[in-house]
């Protein structure tokens, strides 16, 4: 039961990140990617077609790492280093500016924490009403 709650919390957090980061902020801010500005560099991946800020990969990995760490610290030992590697890969692949990655990491940590706390409170109310 507890792991199901973790999964639901992750799903809600990632959906919030998708709505806030990719659908709202990317289109609202409309920041060009570094590889669009400096087009002489050959990319190792397919040229992304959406805007740069915030980094969606970094946002989702920060949300996930925050929720997993708050759920069980042992999960954080794996999730946090992976989130950092994902964030670094966005810079290495030259598809995001450092501020895209930093902004997404901060935003992801905040979204993850708020979703975790919100769902925990909902679950506490649910179980306190049954008693």
trRosetta pair geometry for C-beta under 8 A, 3 or more apart (Angstrom, degrees):
i j d omega theta_ij theta_ji phi_ij phi_ji
1 4 5.7 -54 -154 30 33 115
1 5 6.8 34 150 -19 64 102
2 5 5.7 -53 -157 32 35 113
2 6 6.7 39 146 -20 65 101
3 6 5.3 -44 -150 31 41 117
3 7 6.5 44 150 -20 66 101
4 7 5.6 -53 -152 36 34 113
4 8 6.4 33 151 -18 66 104
5 8 5.7 -52 -145 37 33 110
5 9 6.2 37 154 -21 65 106
5 119 7.2 156 -175 148 93 123
5 123 6.4 36 -138 -93 136 151
6 9 5.7 -56 -149 37 29 113
6 10 6.4 31 153 -19 64 105
6 67 7.4 136 -160 149 74 103
6 68 7.4 65 -168 -109 116 61
6 71 4.8 75 -116 -150 108 156
6 72 7.6 -26 -101 -3 142 107
7 10 5.7 -52 -148 35 31 112
7 11 6.3 32 153 -19 64 106
8 11 5.6 -54 -147 36 32 113
8 12 6.3 30 155 -17 66 105
8 119 7.1 165 108 -151 101 146
9 12 5.9 -54 -146 38 29 108
9 13 6.2 30 154 -18 64 110
9 67 5.4 173 129 -163 110 127
9 71 7.0 162 70 -76 149 122
9 115 6.2 135 -168 135 79 103
9 116 5.8 58 -172 -104 132 63
9 119 4.8 -156 -103 61 95 162
10 13 5.7 -58 -146 39 29 112
10 14 6.2 24 159 -15 66 109
10 63 7.9 121 -147 130 63 97
10 64 6.1 42 -141 -120 104 77
10 67 5.4 167 -88 104 68 150
10 68 7.4 37 -88 -59 114 83
11 14 6.0 -56 -144 39 27 107
11 15 6.3 28 156 -19 63 108
12 15 5.8 -55 -147 37 29 111
12 16 6.4 32 153 -20 64 105
12 115 5.4 170 108 -162 104 124
12 119 6.5 145 52 -65 153 130
13 16 5.7 -54 -150 34 30 111
13 17 6.4 31 152 -18 64 106
13 63 4.5 167 153 172 113 116
13 64 7.2 158 101 -74 132 48
13 66 7.8 -167 -159 72 151 104
13 67 5.2 -134 -14 -51 165 143
13 111 6.1 124 -156 134 84 96
13 112 5.3 47 -152 -110 138 62
13 115 4.1 -179 -86 72 85 163
13 116 7.3 15 -72 -46 129 74
14 17 5.5 -51 -147 37 35 115
14 18 6.4 40 152 -22 65 102
14 60 5.7 44 -130 -138 91 97
14 63 6.0 156 -81 103 56 142
14 64 7.0 30 -72 -66 102 91
15 18 5.6 -49 -148 33 33 114
15 19 6.4 29 155 -15 65 106
16 19 5.9 -58 -148 40 31 107
16 20 5.9 14 161 -6 68 114
16 63 7.5 170 70 -133 99 145
16 111 5.4 180 111 -168 123 119
16 115 6.0 -160 13 -73 150 128
17 20 6.1 -60 -132 47 26 100
17 21 5.2 -3 179 8 67 123
17 22 7.6 56 137 -4 69 95
17 56 7.8 122 149 -149 105 69
17 59 4.9 158 -165 143 118 109
17 60 5.4 153 116 -87 153 65
17 63 4.9 -103 -53 -35 140 155
17 108 6.4 31 -112 -113 127 82
17 111 5.7 133 -75 115 83 161
18 21 6.8 -53 -110 51 13 92
18 22 5.2 -32 -156 35 54 120
18 23 6.5 46 148 -11 67 105
18 56 7.9 48 -109 -146 60 109
18 60 7.8 39 -60 -83 75 108
19 22 7.7 3 -39 52 8 80
19 23 5.3 -38 -143 42 39 126
19 24 6.4 37 153 -16 59 109
20 23 7.6 49 10 51 10 84
20 24 5.4 -44 -150 39 32 127
20 25 6.3 28 154 -15 63 109
20 107 7.4 -161 121 171 129 124
20 111 6.7 -163 42 -96 151 138
21 24 7.3 49 9 49 8 84
21 25 5.4 -39 -138 39 36 120
21 26 6.7 51 155 -30 58 96
21 54 5.0 -76 -144 59 104 111
21 56 5.8 146 127 -104 128 70
21 59 4.5 64 -93 -174 167 174
21 104 6.8 63 -132 -125 134 94
21 107 6.8 133 -84 119 106 141
22 25 7.8 13 -25 50 12 83
22 26 5.5 0 -148 -1 37 134
22 50 7.4 3 -153 164 87 160
22 56 5.1 44 -78 -103 106 122
22 59 7.9 -162 -40 63 83 149
23 26 7.3 42 -23 36 7 103
23 27 6.9 -21 175 5 36 121
24 27 6.8 -99 -170 44 15 96
24 28 5.8 3 161 -15 62 122
25 28 5.5 -60 -133 42 30 111
25 29 5.7 11 174 -5 71 112
25 53 6.7 -91 145 123 107 79
25 54 5.8 21 105 1 142 92
26 29 6.7 -65 -139 45 18 95
26 30 7.6 83 158 -74 50 39
26 50 5.8 8 168 164 144 112
26 51 4.4 157 -176 62 86 107
26 52 7.7 159 -136 51 88 25
26 53 6.8 170 -109 82 58 47
26 54 7.2 -97 -69 31 79 54
26 56 7.6 -12 -61 -56 136 104
27 30 6.6 23 -167 -67 31 81
27 51 6.8 164 -77 13 37 135
29 51 6.8 165 82 142 86 147
29 53 5.0 -60 101 79 151 114
30 51 5.3 -119 -134 -107 34 150
31 51 5.5 104 52 179 57 107
31 52 4.5 -79 99 55 99 104
31 53 4.2 48 30 6 138 108
31 97 7.8 -79 149 14 135 127
31 100 7.3 -160 92 -85 143 109
32 36 4.7 -117 -177 77 103 132
32 37 5.7 111 120 -51 128 94
32 51 7.2 -72 -84 -139 25 78
32 52 6.3 24 113 -10 20 125
33 36 4.7 99 59 -2 79 103
33 37 7.4 -153 94 -4 45 85
33 48 6.2 122 -60 66 163 112
33 51 7.3 -178 -45 -163 83 37
33 52 4.3 158 -87 -76 64 110
33 95 5.7 -28 -164 -166 131 57
33 96 6.9 -59 -139 -83 89 41
34 37 5.7 -58 -152 37 38 109
34 38 6.1 -12 166 28 76 104
34 52 7.4 101 -15 -116 65 146
34 94 5.6 -109 91 -177 119 76
34 95 7.1 -168 44 -136 92 10
34 96 7.0 24 3 109 109 5
34 97 5.7 136 -51 -68 111 75
35 38 6.6 -65 -123 68 32 74
35 39 6.7 77 168 -101 60 55
35 41 6.2 -103 -124 71 84 110
35 43 5.8 31 -141 -71 153 117
35 47 6.5 -147 118 -130 134 90
35 48 7.9 109 54 32 128 89
35 94 5.2 102 -66 128 101 99
35 95 5.9 -26 -1 -99 125 55
36 39 6.7 2 -158 -71 25 95
38 41 5.7 41 122 -1 102 110
38 94 7.9 -84 74 -178 114 126
41 94 5.8 -70 118 136 148 168
43 46 7.4 -12 108 115 133 2
43 47 5.9 147 27 -77 155 70
43 93 6.8 47 -156 178 90 83
43 94 6.5 -135 -107 69 83 108
43 95 7.3 65 -133 -67 126 95
44 93 5.9 -104 48 -130 105 86
45 48 7.9 26 109 -43 115 82
45 93 5.6 10 9 -162 120 131
45 95 7.1 -36 61 -48 125 137
48 95 5.5 86 2 -157 127 124
50 56 7.9 36 87 -19 142 133
52 55 7.5 -19 178 -75 62 67
52 95 7.6 -173 -120 155 90 63
52 96 5.8 149 -163 -120 96 67
52 97 6.4 59 160 6 139 93
52 100 5.2 -88 155 -95 93 146
53 97 7.6 -25 -71 44 96 108
53 99 7.2 -19 -105 111 119 93
53 100 4.8 -125 -97 -111 69 87
53 103 6.4 19 -154 69 101 148
53 104 7.9 -154 -154 -50 59 96
54 58 7.1 -108 160 71 96 108
54 59 5.4 93 116 -59 122 122
54 100 5.8 153 -145 -165 45 69
54 103 5.0 -129 -110 104 106 105
54 104 3.7 144 172 -78 114 90
54 107 5.9 -87 -93 37 171 147
55 58 3.8 52 93 19 120 112
55 59 6.2 171 89 -18 61 85
55 87 7.2 115 93 -128 152 69
55 90 5.0 29 -144 -158 144 167
55 96 4.7 6 -85 -111 115 158
55 100 4.7 99 -39 142 91 99
55 101 5.0 18 2 -91 147 57
55 103 7.9 130 11 67 83 85
55 104 4.2 -104 50 -6 80 160
56 59 5.5 -52 -140 36 31 114
56 60 6.3 23 164 -12 66 106
56 104 7.4 -113 -55 -134 16 142
57 60 6.3 -60 -147 40 25 102
57 61 6.2 16 159 -11 63 112
57 86 5.4 -144 152 170 106 110
57 87 7.7 179 108 -84 95 44
57 89 7.5 -74 127 77 151 108
57 90 5.8 175 64 -70 125 118
58 61 5.9 -61 -142 43 28 105
58 62 6.0 28 159 -19 66 110
58 83 7.6 86 -149 -175 59 82
58 86 6.3 170 -92 116 55 99
58 87 4.5 72 -116 -104 107 82
58 90 5.9 -66 -42 -5 108 152
58 96 7.6 -155 -11 116 129 176
58 100 7.6 131 30 130 142 78
58 101 4.9 162 -72 -141 166 68
58 104 3.9 97 92 101 112 132
58 105 5.5 -63 166 -59 114 75
58 108 6.7 -143 134 -17 69 145
59 62 6.0 -59 -146 37 24 108
59 63 6.4 25 156 -18 62 107
59 104 4.1 -92 -60 -165 79 102
59 105 7.8 -116 -86 -63 45 31
59 107 6.1 -26 -121 87 98 109
59 108 4.5 179 -152 -71 48 110
59 111 7.7 35 -172 31 92 143
60 63 5.7 -50 -145 36 33 113
60 64 6.2 32 156 -17 65 108
60 108 7.1 -102 -26 -122 11 128
61 64 5.6 -53 -145 40 32 112
61 65 6.1 32 157 -19 66 107
61 82 6.7 -136 -158 119 119 85
61 83 3.9 161 146 -124 104 78
61 86 4.3 148 -43 64 168 152
61 87 6.9 -139 75 -44 135 81
61 108 7.1 18 70 180 50 163
62 65 5.8 -51 -138 39 30 109
62 66 6.2 31 159 -20 63 107
62 83 5.5 114 -79 -167 49 133
62 87 7.6 60 -55 -67 101 119
62 104 6.5 158 9 136 138 76
62 105 4.7 168 -86 -137 146 52
62 106 7.9 -27 175 2 161 15
62 107 7.5 97 87 74 144 60
62 108 2.7 101 85 98 115 138
62 109 5.3 -71 169 -47 113 66
62 112 6.6 -138 131 -17 69 133
63 66 6.0 -60 -150 36 25 109
63 67 6.3 17 158 -12 64 110
63 108 4.4 -103 -42 -162 68 90
63 109 7.8 -133 -82 -65 43 24
63 111 5.3 -36 -105 89 106 111
63 112 4.2 172 -146 -68 52 100
63 115 7.5 36 -160 26 104 139
64 67 6.1 -60 -145 41 28 105
64 68 6.0 22 161 -14 66 113
64 79 6.2 -143 125 -155 88 120
64 83 7.0 -179 70 -82 93 113
64 112 7.3 -103 -9 -107 16 130
65 68 5.9 -58 -140 42 27 108
65 69 6.0 25 161 -19 64 111
65 76 6.8 83 -174 -130 78 71
65 79 4.0 164 -120 144 71 105
65 80 5.1 112 -166 -85 127 50
65 82 7.2 -177 -84 67 112 88
65 83 3.9 -58 -36 -33 145 146
65 108 7.9 57 41 134 95 122
65 112 7.3 -40 67 -119 56 172
66 69 6.0 -59 -144 38 24 108
66 70 6.2 17 160 -12 63 111
66 108 6.7 171 -6 137 127 80
66 109 5.0 150 -78 -133 138 55
66 111 7.8 129 59 74 149 63
66 112 2.9 113 77 105 128 147
66 113 5.6 -81 170 -48 132 71
66 116 7.0 -134 131 -19 92 134
67 70 5.9 -59 -143 42 28 106
67 71 6.1 30 156 -24 64 110
67 112 4.7 -122 -40 -160 79 100
67 115 6.6 -33 -89 84 117 113
67 116 5.2 -180 -120 -71 74 111
68 71 5.6 -55 -145 35 29 114
68 72 7.1 -48 178 50 62 77
68 75 3.9 -120 170 130 100 129
68 76 6.1 162 110 -71 89 59
68 79 4.3 141 76 -49 141 164
69 72 7.8 -105 -148 71 20 39
69 73 6.2 33 -162 -117 67 48
69 75 6.3 -138 -76 85 39 89
69 76 3.1 66 -109 -88 90 118
69 79 6.1 -135 -48 69 86 130
69 80 6.4 55 -71 -53 131 104
70 112 7.3 161 5 145 129 100
70 113 6.7 141 -58 -112 152 65
70 116 4.6 52 94 178 149 165
71 75 6.2 6 73 33 102 146
71 116 7.1 -128 -56 -134 78 121
72 75 4.7 84 77 -3 93 106
72 76 7.6 -165 98 -11 53 84
73 76 5.2 -48 -159 26 47 121
73 77 7.3 59 148 -30 68 89
74 77 5.9 -37 -164 11 42 115
75 78 6.4 -67 -170 43 44 99
75 79 5.5 29 146 -15 80 122
76 79 5.4 -62 -122 48 36 105
76 80 5.2 34 -180 -23 76 109
77 80 7.2 -29 -116 28 12 104
77 81 7.7 1 165 0 43 109
78 81 6.8 -72 -161 43 28 100
78 82 6.3 20 155 -14 67 117
79 82 5.8 -66 -149 42 29 110
79 83 6.1 30 157 -22 68 108
80 83 5.7 -53 -145 34 30 111
80 84 6.5 30 155 -18 63 105
81 84 5.6 -54 -148 36 35 113
81 85 6.4 36 154 -19 67 104
82 85 5.6 -53 -148 36 34 111
82 86 6.4 36 153 -20 66 104
83 86 5.7 -52 -148 35 32 113
83 87 6.4 34 152 -20 64 105
83 105 7.7 118 155 -124 113 96
84 87 5.7 -53 -148 36 32 112
84 88 6.3 32 153 -17 65 106
85 88 5.7 -54 -145 38 32 111
85 89 6.3 39 153 -28 64 103
86 89 5.6 -51 -150 28 31 115
86 90 7.2 37 152 -25 61 97
87 90 6.1 -51 -163 22 34 112
87 91 7.5 25 147 -8 62 102
87 101 4.9 111 -167 -168 92 115
87 104 7.6 -179 -117 82 100 112
87 105 5.9 22 -108 -72 144 119
88 91 5.8 -60 -160 39 42 108
88 92 6.0 40 148 -21 74 111
89 92 5.3 -55 -138 41 36 114
89 93 5.9 29 163 -14 69 110
90 93 6.2 -56 -140 42 23 105
90 95 5.9 -90 -162 67 70 94
90 96 4.2 4 155 26 111 129
90 100 7.3 -122 141 100 135 114
90 101 5.4 163 78 -88 131 114
91 94 7.5 29 174 -75 36 38
91 96 6.2 -69 -75 73 54 91
91 98 6.3 37 -105 -85 124 68
91 101 6.1 -46 -50 -29 100 155
96 100 4.0 -125 -168 79 104 137
96 101 5.4 113 123 -47 135 90
97 100 4.8 108 55 -5 73 101
97 101 7.5 -149 94 0 44 85
98 101 5.8 -60 -153 40 38 108
98 102 6.0 32 155 -15 73 110
99 102 5.6 -52 -134 44 34 109
99 103 5.8 37 163 -20 67 109
100 103 6.1 -57 -144 39 21 109
100 104 6.3 18 157 -15 59 112
101 104 5.8 -58 -145 39 27 110
101 105 6.3 29 155 -22 63 107
102 105 5.7 -54 -146 34 30 111
102 106 6.5 26 157 -14 64 106
103 106 6.0 -58 -149 39 29 107
103 107 6.0 25 156 -14 66 113
104 107 5.7 -57 -139 44 29 110
104 108 5.8 33 159 -23 66 110
105 108 5.8 -53 -141 37 25 112
105 109 6.4 28 157 -20 60 105
106 109 5.9 -54 -150 33 29 110
106 110 6.5 25 154 -15 63 108
107 110 5.8 -59 -150 39 31 111
107 111 6.2 28 155 -16 67 108
108 111 5.8 -52 -139 39 31 108
108 112 6.0 32 159 -19 65 110
109 112 5.8 -56 -145 39 26 113
109 113 6.3 24 158 -17 63 109
110 113 6.0 -57 -145 38 27 108
110 114 6.2 23 159 -15 64 110
111 114 5.9 -60 -145 40 28 108
111 115 6.1 24 159 -16 66 110
112 115 6.0 -58 -144 39 26 107
112 116 6.2 25 158 -19 63 110
113 116 5.8 -56 -145 37 28 112
113 117 6.2 24 159 -14 65 109
114 117 6.0 -56 -143 40 28 107
114 118 6.0 29 157 -20 64 111
115 118 5.7 -57 -143 39 28 113
115 119 6.2 20 163 -12 65 108
116 119 6.3 -61 -146 40 24 102
116 120 6.2 26 156 -20 62 111
117 120 5.7 -56 -145 37 29 113
117 121 6.4 29 157 -19 64 106
118 121 5.9 -57 -151 35 28 109
118 122 6.5 27 152 -17 63 106
119 122 5.4 -51 -146 36 37 114
119 123 6.2 37 154 -19 67 105
120 123 5.8 -56 -148 38 30 110
120 124 6.3 33 152 -22 65 106
121 124 5.6 -51 -145 35 32 113
121 125 6.5 32 156 -18 64 104
122 125 5.9 -55 -151 36 30 110
122 126 6.3 33 151 -23 64 107
123 126 5.5 -52 -146 34 33 115
123 127 6.3 20 160 -9 67 107
124 127 6.3 -62 -146 43 27 100
124 128 6.0 25 157 -19 65 113
125 128 5.8 -59 -139 39 28 109
125 129 6.3 30 159 -23 64 106
126 129 6.1 -59 -155 30 25 110
126 130 7.1 22 150 -18 60 106
127 130 5.7 -49 -150 30 40 113
127 131 7.0 46 153 -28 64 101
128 131 5.9 -47 -155 22 37 116
